[in-house]
Amino acid sequence: MSQICIGKLIEEELRSQDRSVVWLATKLQCNRTNVYKIFHRDSIDSELLLKISNVLKRNFFDIYTDRLDI
């Protein structure tokens, strides 16, 4: 199973929506440096992923649940 680079997927979604890093930072109530750090993460805290999913109106959790072997 290949590794998920969630930060890159978040960055791609932000770009596809034609939104800026400053816009996302404002929505997440952080500075843009933190957003750039998110883009480089291979994993992410679930609460932060929930916030990002809500802000970008995209369910990033489905990336993980699709990989469940249940």
PyMOL Python script that loads the backbone (N, CA, C, O; Angstrom):
from pymol import cmd

cmd.read_pdbstr("""\
ATOM      1  N   MET A   1       0.841  -1.173   0.000  1.00  0.00           N
ATOM      2  CA  MET A   1       0.000   0.000   0.000  1.00  0.00           C
ATOM      3  C   MET A   1       0.895   1.249   0.000  1.00  0.00           C
ATOM      4  O   MET A   1       1.801   1.361   0.826  1.00  0.00           O
ATOM      5  N   SER A   2       0.647   2.166  -0.905  1.00  0.00           N
ATOM      6  CA  SER A   2       1.478   3.363  -0.993  1.00  0.00           C
ATOM      7  C   SER A   2       1.097   4.385   0.075  1.00  0.00           C
ATOM      8  O   SER A   2      -0.035   4.416   0.557  1.00  0.00           O
ATOM      9  N   GLN A   3       2.059   5.207   0.425  1.00  0.00           N
ATOM     10  CA  GLN A   3       1.858   6.219   1.467  1.00  0.00           C
ATOM     11  C   GLN A   3       1.043   7.386   0.914  1.00  0.00           C
ATOM     12  O   GLN A   3       1.184   7.769  -0.247  1.00  0.00           O
ATOM     13  N   ILE A   4       0.204   7.931   1.757  1.00  0.00           N
ATOM     14  CA  ILE A   4      -0.576   9.115   1.411  1.00  0.00           C
ATOM     15  C   ILE A   4       0.210  10.345   1.848  1.00  0.00           C
ATOM     16  O   ILE A   4       0.649  10.430   2.995  1.00  0.00           O
ATOM     17  N   CYS A   5       0.383  11.280   0.951  1.00  0.00           N
ATOM     18  CA  CYS A   5       0.984  12.565   1.311  1.00  0.00           C
ATOM     19  C   CYS A   5      -0.157  13.570   1.407  1.00  0.00           C
ATOM     20  O   CYS A   5      -0.449  14.293   0.454  1.00  0.00           O
ATOM     21  N   ILE A   6      -0.791  13.601   2.564  1.00  0.00           N
ATOM     22  CA  ILE A   6      -2.002  14.393   2.755  1.00  0.00           C
ATOM     23  C   ILE A   6      -1.757  15.878   2.522  1.00  0.00           C
ATOM     24  O   ILE A   6      -2.632  16.574   2.006  1.00  0.00           O
ATOM     25  N   GLY A   7      -0.602  16.365   2.890  1.00  0.00           N
ATOM     26  CA  GLY A   7      -0.300  17.778   2.691  1.00  0.00           C
ATOM     27  C   GLY A   7      -0.332  18.181   1.228  1.00  0.00           C
ATOM     28  O   GLY A   7      -0.844  19.243   0.874  1.00  0.00           O
ATOM     29  N   LYS A   8       0.214  17.335   0.396  1.00  0.00           N
ATOM     30  CA  LYS A   8       0.217  17.615  -1.041  1.00  0.00           C
ATOM     31  C   LYS A   8      -1.207  17.599  -1.592  1.00  0.00           C
ATOM     32  O   LYS A   8      -1.551  18.412  -2.449  1.00  0.00           O
ATOM     33  N   LEU A   9      -2.023  16.687  -1.108  1.00  0.00           N
ATOM     34  CA  LEU A   9      -3.414  16.617  -1.560  1.00  0.00           C
ATOM     35  C   LEU A   9      -4.202  17.854  -1.124  1.00  0.00           C
ATOM     36  O   LEU A   9      -5.049  18.351  -1.865  1.00  0.00           O
ATOM     37  N   ILE A  10      -3.920  18.336   0.064  1.00  0.00           N
ATOM     38  CA  ILE A  10      -4.568  19.563   0.543  1.00  0.00           C
ATOM     39  C   ILE A  10      -4.139  20.746  -0.330  1.00  0.00           C
ATOM     40  O   ILE A  10      -4.966  21.568  -0.726  1.00  0.00           O
ATOM     41  N   GLU A  11      -2.855  20.819  -0.621  1.00  0.00           N
ATOM     42  CA  GLU A  11      -2.354  21.902  -1.470  1.00  0.00           C
ATOM     43  C   GLU A  11      -2.992  21.839  -2.864  1.00  0.00           C
ATOM     44  O   GLU A  11      -3.397  22.867  -3.406  1.00  0.00           O
ATOM     45  N   GLU A  12      -3.080  20.657  -3.433  1.00  0.00           N
ATOM     46  CA  GLU A  12      -3.694  20.497  -4.757  1.00  0.00           C
ATOM     47  C   GLU A  12      -5.151  20.939  -4.749  1.00  0.00           C
ATOM     48  O   GLU A  12      -5.609  21.591  -5.687  1.00  0.00           O
ATOM     49  N   GLU A  13      -5.879  20.589  -3.695  1.00  0.00           N
ATOM     50  CA  GLU A  13      -7.279  20.990  -3.596  1.00  0.00           C
ATOM     51  C   GLU A  13      -7.401  22.506  -3.469  1.00  0.00           C
ATOM     52  O   GLU A  13      -8.257  23.116  -4.110  1.00  0.00           O
ATOM     53  N   LEU A  14      -6.561  23.108  -2.656  1.00  0.00           N
ATOM     54  CA  LEU A  14      -6.567  24.558  -2.494  1.00  0.00           C
ATOM     55  C   LEU A  14      -6.328  25.232  -3.843  1.00  0.00           C
ATOM     56  O   LEU A  14      -7.032  26.177  -4.198  1.00  0.00           O
ATOM     57  N   ARG A  15      -5.350  24.757  -4.586  1.00  0.00           N
ATOM     58  CA  ARG A  15      -5.026  25.330  -5.906  1.00  0.00           C
ATOM     59  C   ARG A  15      -6.163  25.104  -6.896  1.00  0.00           C
ATOM     60  O   ARG A  15      -6.475  25.988  -7.694  1.00  0.00           O
ATOM     61  N   SER A  16      -6.780  23.937  -6.854  1.00  0.00           N
ATOM     62  CA  SER A  16      -7.874  23.647  -7.795  1.00  0.00           C
ATOM     63  C   SER A  16      -9.080  24.557  -7.545  1.00  0.00           C
ATOM     64  O   SER A  16      -9.865  24.823  -8.454  1.00  0.00           O
ATOM     65  N   GLN A  17      -9.217  25.029  -6.308  1.00  0.00           N
ATOM     66  CA  GLN A  17     -10.286  25.958  -5.973  1.00  0.00           C
ATOM     67  C   GLN A  17      -9.865  27.411  -6.211  1.00  0.00           C
ATOM     68  O   GLN A  17     -10.628  28.343  -5.955  1.00  0.00           O
ATOM     69  N   ASP A  18      -8.654  27.581  -6.700  1.00  0.00           N
ATOM     70  CA  ASP A  18      -8.113  28.913  -6.979  1.00  0.00           C
ATOM     71  C   ASP A  18      -8.129  29.801  -5.731  1.00  0.00           C
ATOM     72  O   ASP A  18      -8.448  30.989  -5.787  1.00  0.00           O
ATOM     73  N   ARG A  19      -7.773  29.180  -4.608  1.00  0.00           N
ATOM     74  CA  ARG A  19      -7.703  29.895  -3.326  1.00  0.00           C
ATOM     75  C   ARG A  19      -6.234  30.105  -2.966  1.00  0.00           C
ATOM     76  O   ARG A  19      -5.359  29.368  -3.420  1.00  0.00           O
ATOM     77  N   SER A  20      -5.982  31.113  -2.150  1.00  0.00           N
ATOM     78  CA  SER A  20      -4.610  31.430  -1.764  1.00  0.00           C
ATOM     79  C   SER A  20      -4.255  30.810  -0.412  1.00  0.00           C
ATOM     80  O   SER A  20      -5.123  30.412   0.364  1.00  0.00           O
ATOM     81  N   VAL A  21      -2.974  30.747  -0.169  1.00  0.00           N
ATOM     82  CA  VAL A  21      -2.471  30.272   1.121  1.00  0.00           C
ATOM     83  C   VAL A  21      -2.935  31.221   2.228  1.00  0.00           C
ATOM     84  O   VAL A  21      -3.293  30.781   3.321  1.00  0.00           O
ATOM     85  N   VAL A  22      -2.926  32.505   1.944  1.00  0.00           N
ATOM     86  CA  VAL A  22      -3.379  33.496   2.929  1.00  0.00           C
ATOM     87  C   VAL A  22      -4.854  33.270   3.266  1.00  0.00           C
ATOM     88  O   VAL A  22      -5.246  33.375   4.428  1.00  0.00           O
ATOM     89  N   TRP A  23      -5.667  32.962   2.263  1.00  0.00           N
ATOM     90  CA  TRP A  23      -7.087  32.681   2.491  1.00  0.00           C
ATOM     91  C   TRP A  23      -7.240  31.495   3.452  1.00  0.00           C
ATOM     92  O   TRP A  23      -7.995  31.575   4.421  1.00  0.00           O
ATOM     93  N   LEU A  24      -6.522  30.390   3.181  1.00  0.00           N
ATOM     94  CA  LEU A  24      -6.620  29.211   4.039  1.00  0.00           C
ATOM     95  C   LEU A  24      -6.105  29.515   5.439  1.00  0.00           C
ATOM     96  O   LEU A  24      -6.708  29.093   6.426  1.00  0.00           O
ATOM     97  N   ALA A  25      -5.012  30.233   5.531  1.00  0.00           N
ATOM     98  CA  ALA A  25      -4.463  30.588   6.843  1.00  0.00           C
ATOM     99  C   ALA A  25      -5.478  31.394   7.652  1.00  0.00           C
ATOM    100  O   ALA A  25      -5.636  31.173   8.852  1.00  0.00           O
ATOM    101  N   THR A  26      -6.153  32.311   7.004  1.00  0.00           N
ATOM    102  CA  THR A  26      -7.175  33.117   7.680  1.00  0.00           C
ATOM    103  C   THR A  26      -8.309  32.231   8.174  1.00  0.00           C
ATOM    104  O   THR A  26      -8.762  32.376   9.310  1.00  0.00           O
ATOM    105  N   LYS A  27      -8.766  31.323   7.333  1.00  0.00           N
ATOM    106  CA  LYS A  27      -9.863  30.424   7.707  1.00  0.00           C
ATOM    107  C   LYS A  27      -9.464  29.502   8.861  1.00  0.00           C
ATOM    108  O   LYS A  27     -10.292  29.173   9.710  1.00  0.00           O
ATOM    109  N   LEU A  28      -8.198  29.086   8.890  1.00  0.00           N
ATOM    110  CA  LEU A  28      -7.716  28.186   9.943  1.00  0.00           C
ATOM    111  C   LEU A  28      -7.210  28.951  11.170  1.00  0.00           C
ATOM    112  O   LEU A  28      -6.821  28.348  12.170  1.00  0.00           O
ATOM    113  N   GLN A  29      -7.218  30.262  11.083  1.00  0.00           N
ATOM    114  CA  GLN A  29      -6.745  31.120  12.161  1.00  0.00           C
ATOM    115  C   GLN A  29      -5.296  30.814  12.539  1.00  0.00           C
ATOM    116  O   GLN A  29      -4.953  30.627  13.706  1.00  0.00           O
ATOM    117  N   CYS A  30      -4.471  30.772  11.505  1.00  0.00           N
ATOM    118  CA  CYS A  30      -3.039  30.568  11.703  1.00  0.00           C
ATOM    119  C   CYS A  30      -2.307  31.458  10.704  1.00  0.00           C
ATOM    120  O   CYS A  30      -2.942  32.197   9.952  1.00  0.00           O
ATOM    121  N   ASN A  31      -0.989  31.394  10.691  1.00  0.00           N
ATOM    122  CA  ASN A  31      -0.265  32.189   9.707  1.00  0.00           C
ATOM    123  C   ASN A  31       0.091  31.328   8.493  1.00  0.00           C
ATOM    124  O   ASN A  31       0.032  30.099   8.548  1.00  0.00           O
ATOM    125  N   ARG A  32       0.452  31.982   7.424  1.00  0.00           N
ATOM    126  CA  ARG A  32       0.684  31.249   6.175  1.00  0.00           C
ATOM    127  C   ARG A  32       1.869  30.294   6.260  1.00  0.00           C
ATOM    128  O   ARG A  32       1.916  29.300   5.535  1.00  0.00           O
ATOM    129  N   THR A  33       2.825  30.587   7.138  1.00  0.00           N
ATOM    130  CA  THR A  33       3.954  29.674   7.330  1.00  0.00           C
ATOM    131  C   THR A  33       3.455  28.305   7.784  1.00  0.00           C
ATOM    132  O   THR A  33       3.961  27.277   7.335  1.00  0.00           O
ATOM    133  N   ASN A  34       2.467  28.294   8.670  1.00  0.00           N
ATOM    134  CA  ASN A  34       1.904  27.025   9.137  1.00  0.00           C
ATOM    135  C   ASN A  34       1.202  26.280   8.003  1.00  0.00           C
ATOM    136  O   ASN A  34       1.254  25.052   7.946  1.00  0.00           O
ATOM    137  N   VAL A  35       0.556  27.003   7.112  1.00  0.00           N
ATOM    138  CA  VAL A  35      -0.107  26.357   5.973  1.00  0.00           C
ATOM    139  C   VAL A  35       0.939  25.689   5.077  1.00  0.00           C
ATOM    140  O   VAL A  35       0.751  24.556   4.635  1.00  0.00           O
ATOM    141  N   TYR A  36       2.035  26.393   4.815  1.00  0.00           N
ATOM    142  CA  TYR A  36       3.101  25.787   4.003  1.00  0.00           C
ATOM    143  C   TYR A  36       3.666  24.535   4.685  1.00  0.00           C
ATOM    144  O   TYR A  36       4.025  23.574   4.006  1.00  0.00           O
ATOM    145  N   LYS A  37       3.746  24.539   6.010  1.00  0.00           N
ATOM    146  CA  LYS A  37       4.205  23.352   6.744  1.00  0.00           C
ATOM    147  C   LYS A  37       3.218  22.201   6.586  1.00  0.00           C
ATOM    148  O   LYS A  37       3.619  21.043   6.479  1.00  0.00           O
ATOM    149  N   ILE A  38       1.921  22.524   6.574  1.00  0.00           N
ATOM    150  CA  ILE A  38       0.899  21.491   6.359  1.00  0.00           C
ATOM    151  C   ILE A  38       1.106  20.818   5.006  1.00  0.00           C
ATOM    152  O   ILE A  38       0.974  19.600   4.890  1.00  0.00           O
ATOM    153  N   PHE A  39       1.430  21.608   3.986  1.00  0.00           N
ATOM    154  CA  PHE A  39       1.627  21.070   2.633  1.00  0.00           C
ATOM    155  C   PHE A  39       2.741  20.029   2.569  1.00  0.00           C
ATOM    156  O   PHE A  39       2.757  19.203   1.657  1.00  0.00           O
ATOM    157  N   HIS A  40       3.662  20.056   3.512  1.00  0.00           N
ATOM    158  CA  HIS A  40       4.791  19.119   3.505  1.00  0.00           C
ATOM    159  C   HIS A  40       4.583  17.907   4.413  1.00  0.00           C
ATOM    160  O   HIS A  40       5.471  17.067   4.551  1.00  0.00           O
ATOM    161  N   ARG A  41       3.422  17.825   5.021  1.00  0.00           N
ATOM    162  CA  ARG A  41       3.159  16.717   5.951  1.00  0.00           C
ATOM    163  C   ARG A  41       2.711  15.450   5.224  1.00  0.00           C
ATOM    164  O   ARG A  41       1.965  15.495   4.246  1.00  0.00           O
ATOM    165  N   ASP A  42       3.193  14.327   5.739  1.00  0.00           N
ATOM    166  CA  ASP A  42       2.725  13.018   5.259  1.00  0.00           C
ATOM    167  C   ASP A  42       1.512  12.561   6.059  1.00  0.00           C
ATOM    168  O   ASP A  42       0.714  11.754   5.581  1.00  0.00           O
ATOM    169  N   SER A  43       1.376  13.077   7.275  1.00  0.00           N
ATOM    170  CA  SER A  43       0.228  12.743   8.124  1.00  0.00           C
ATOM    171  C   SER A  43      -0.229  14.017   8.823  1.00  0.00           C
ATOM    172  O   SER A  43       0.480  15.022   8.852  1.00  0.00           O
ATOM    173  N   ILE A  44      -1.439  13.947   9.387  1.00  0.00           N
ATOM    174  CA  ILE A  44      -2.014  15.152   9.968  1.00  0.00           C
ATOM    175  C   ILE A  44      -2.963  14.768  11.102  1.00  0.00           C
ATOM    176  O   ILE A  44      -3.596  13.712  11.058  1.00  0.00           O
ATOM    177  N   ASP A  45      -3.058  15.611  12.097  1.00  0.00           N
ATOM    178  CA  ASP A  45      -3.972  15.427  13.216  1.00  0.00           C
ATOM    179  C   ASP A  45      -5.412  15.428  12.697  1.00  0.00           C
ATOM    180  O   ASP A  45      -5.757  16.212  11.814  1.00  0.00           O
ATOM    181  N   SER A  46      -6.232  14.562  13.240  1.00  0.00           N
ATOM    182  CA  SER A  46      -7.605  14.428  12.738  1.00  0.00           C
ATOM    183  C   SER A  46      -8.435  15.691  12.941  1.00  0.00           C
ATOM    184  O   SER A  46      -9.266  16.015  12.092  1.00  0.00           O
ATOM    185  N   GLU A  47      -8.235  16.412  14.040  1.00  0.00           N
ATOM    186  CA  GLU A  47      -8.984  17.662  14.265  1.00  0.00           C
ATOM    187  C   GLU A  47      -8.618  18.708  13.224  1.00  0.00           C
ATOM    188  O   GLU A  47      -9.489  19.416  12.719  1.00  0.00           O
ATOM    189  N   LEU A  48      -7.341  18.808  12.904  1.00  0.00           N
ATOM    190  CA  LEU A  48      -6.906  19.749  11.882  1.00  0.00           C
ATOM    191  C   LEU A  48      -7.434  19.338  10.508  1.00  0.00           C
ATOM    192  O   LEU A  48      -7.848  20.184   9.717  1.00  0.00           O
ATOM    193  N   LEU A  49      -7.416  18.046  10.236  1.00  0.00           N
ATOM    194  CA  LEU A  49      -7.948  17.564   8.964  1.00  0.00           C
ATOM    195  C   LEU A  49      -9.442  17.848   8.854  1.00  0.00           C
ATOM    196  O   LEU A  49      -9.936  18.156   7.769  1.00  0.00           O
ATOM    197  N   LEU A  50     -10.154  17.747   9.954  1.00  0.00           N
ATOM    198  CA  LEU A  50     -11.578  18.068   9.968  1.00  0.00           C
ATOM    199  C   LEU A  50     -11.799  19.551   9.649  1.00  0.00           C
ATOM    200  O   LEU A  50     -12.673  19.894   8.853  1.00  0.00           O
ATOM    201  N   LYS A  51     -11.011  20.418  10.267  1.00  0.00           N
ATOM    202  CA  LYS A  51     -11.123  21.851   9.988  1.00  0.00           C
ATOM    203  C   LYS A  51     -10.847  22.147   8.517  1.00  0.00           C
ATOM    204  O   LYS A  51     -11.586  22.894   7.876  1.00  0.00           O
ATOM    205  N   ILE A  52      -9.788  21.563   7.994  1.00  0.00           N
ATOM    206  CA  ILE A  52      -9.422  21.792   6.596  1.00  0.00           C
ATOM    207  C   ILE A  52     -10.506  21.250   5.670  1.00  0.00           C
ATOM    208  O   ILE A  52     -10.855  21.893   4.679  1.00  0.00           O
ATOM    209  N   SER A  53     -11.033  20.087   5.983  1.00  0.00           N
ATOM    210  CA  SER A  53     -12.114  19.502   5.178  1.00  0.00           C
ATOM    211  C   SER A  53     -13.320  20.429   5.142  1.00  0.00           C
ATOM    212  O   SER A  53     -13.920  20.626   4.085  1.00  0.00           O
ATOM    213  N   ASN A  54     -13.678  20.995   6.280  1.00  0.00           N
ATOM    214  CA  ASN A  54     -14.818  21.910   6.343  1.00  0.00           C
ATOM    215  C   ASN A  54     -14.554  23.207   5.582  1.00  0.00           C
ATOM    216  O   ASN A  54     -15.425  23.698   4.865  1.00  0.00           O
ATOM    217  N   VAL A  55     -13.366  23.751   5.735  1.00  0.00           N
ATOM    218  CA  VAL A  55     -13.024  25.002   5.061  1.00  0.00           C
ATOM    219  C   VAL A  55     -13.012  24.816   3.546  1.00  0.00           C
ATOM    220  O   VAL A  55     -13.539  25.651   2.810  1.00  0.00           O
ATOM    221  N   LEU A  56     -12.415  23.728   3.085  1.00  0.00           N
ATOM    222  CA  LEU A  56     -12.308  23.491   1.643  1.00  0.00           C
ATOM    223  C   LEU A  56     -13.514  22.745   1.075  1.00  0.00           C
ATOM    224  O   LEU A  56     -13.603  22.511  -0.130  1.00  0.00           O
ATOM    225  N   LYS A  57     -14.435  22.379   1.957  1.00  0.00           N
ATOM    226  CA  LYS A  57     -15.639  21.647   1.535  1.00  0.00           C
ATOM    227  C   LYS A  57     -15.290  20.384   0.735  1.00  0.00           C
ATOM    228  O   LYS A  57     -15.867  20.089  -0.312  1.00  0.00           O
ATOM    229  N   ARG A  58     -14.305  19.652   1.295  1.00  0.00           N
ATOM    230  CA  ARG A  58     -13.870  18.394   0.685  1.00  0.00           C
ATOM    231  C   ARG A  58     -13.550  17.417   1.797  1.00  0.00           C
ATOM    232  O   ARG A  58     -12.837  17.756   2.742  1.00  0.00           O
ATOM    233  N   ASN A  59     -14.072  16.211   1.691  1.00  0.00           N
ATOM    234  CA  ASN A  59     -13.850  15.197   2.712  1.00  0.00           C
ATOM    235  C   ASN A  59     -12.505  14.504   2.467  1.00  0.00           C
ATOM    236  O   ASN A  59     -12.405  13.593   1.645  1.00  0.00           O
ATOM    237  N   PHE A  60     -11.483  14.947   3.186  1.00  0.00           N
ATOM    238  CA  PHE A  60     -10.168  14.326   3.053  1.00  0.00           C
ATOM    239  C   PHE A  60     -10.089  12.989   3.790  1.00  0.00           C
ATOM    240  O   PHE A  60      -9.157  12.214   3.571  1.00  0.00           O
ATOM    241  N   PHE A  61     -11.046  12.720   4.648  1.00  0.00           N
ATOM    242  CA  PHE A  61     -11.054  11.445   5.371  1.00  0.00           C
ATOM    243  C   PHE A  61     -11.337  10.280   4.435  1.00  0.00           C
ATOM    244  O   PHE A  61     -10.916   9.155   4.703  1.00  0.00           O
ATOM    245  N   ASP A  62     -12.044  10.535   3.343  1.00  0.00           N
ATOM    246  CA  ASP A  62     -12.363   9.445   2.420  1.00  0.00           C
ATOM    247  C   ASP A  62     -11.111   8.838   1.798  1.00  0.00           C
ATOM    248  O   ASP A  62     -11.127   7.684   1.370  1.00  0.00           O
ATOM    249  N   ILE A  63     -10.046   9.597   1.746  1.00  0.00           N
ATOM    250  CA  ILE A  63      -8.778   9.088   1.235  1.00  0.00           C
ATOM    251  C   ILE A  63      -8.295   7.922   2.101  1.00  0.00           C
ATOM    252  O   ILE A  63      -7.724   6.951   1.606  1.00  0.00           O
ATOM    253  N   TYR A  64      -8.540   8.048   3.395  1.00  0.00           N
ATOM    254  CA  TYR A  64      -8.116   7.014   4.331  1.00  0.00           C
ATOM    255  C   TYR A  64      -9.136   5.882   4.427  1.00  0.00           C
ATOM    256  O   TYR A  64      -8.763   4.709   4.446  1.00  0.00           O
ATOM    257  N   THR A  65     -10.418   6.229   4.487  1.00  0.00           N
ATOM    258  CA  THR A  65     -11.433   5.186   4.648  1.00  0.00           C
ATOM    259  C   THR A  65     -11.514   4.301   3.419  1.00  0.00           C
ATOM    260  O   THR A  65     -11.873   3.129   3.532  1.00  0.00           O
ATOM    261  N   ASP A  66     -11.193   4.826   2.260  1.00  0.00           N
ATOM    262  CA  ASP A  66     -11.177   4.001   1.054  1.00  0.00           C
ATOM    263  C   ASP A  66     -10.100   2.913   1.119  1.00  0.00           C
ATOM    264  O   ASP A  66     -10.155   1.930   0.380  1.00  0.00           O
ATOM    265  N   ARG A  67      -9.140   3.095   1.992  1.00  0.00           N
ATOM    266  CA  ARG A  67      -8.031   2.139   2.112  1.00  0.00           C
ATOM    267  C   ARG A  67      -8.242   1.102   3.217  1.00  0.00           C
ATOM    268  O   ARG A  67      -7.416   0.209   3.403  1.00  0.00           O
ATOM    269  N   LEU A  68      -9.353   1.226   3.949  1.00  0.00           N
ATOM    270  CA  LEU A  68      -9.618   0.267   5.018  1.00  0.00           C
ATOM    271  C   LEU A  68      -9.861  -1.123   4.448  1.00  0.00           C
ATOM    272  O   LEU A  68     -10.545  -1.299   3.440  1.00  0.00           O
ATOM    273  N   ASP A  69      -9.288  -2.083   5.118  1.00  0.00           N
ATOM    274  CA  ASP A  69      -9.444  -3.483   4.712  1.00  0.00           C
ATOM    275  C   ASP A  69     -10.337  -4.169   5.733  1.00  0.00           C
ATOM    276  O   ASP A  69      -9.872  -4.927   6.583  1.00  0.00           O
ATOM    277  N   ILE A  70     -11.620  -3.889   5.630  1.00  0.00           N
ATOM    278  CA  ILE A  70     -12.595  -4.430   6.604  1.00  0.00           C
ATOM    279  C   ILE A  70     -13.478  -5.438   5.933  1.00  0.00           C
ATOM    280  O   ILE A  70     -14.362  -6.009   6.573  1.00  0.00           O
TER     281      ILE A  70
END
""", "prot")
cmd.dss("prot")
cmd.show_as("cartoon", "prot")
cmd.util.cbc("prot")
cmd.orient("prot")
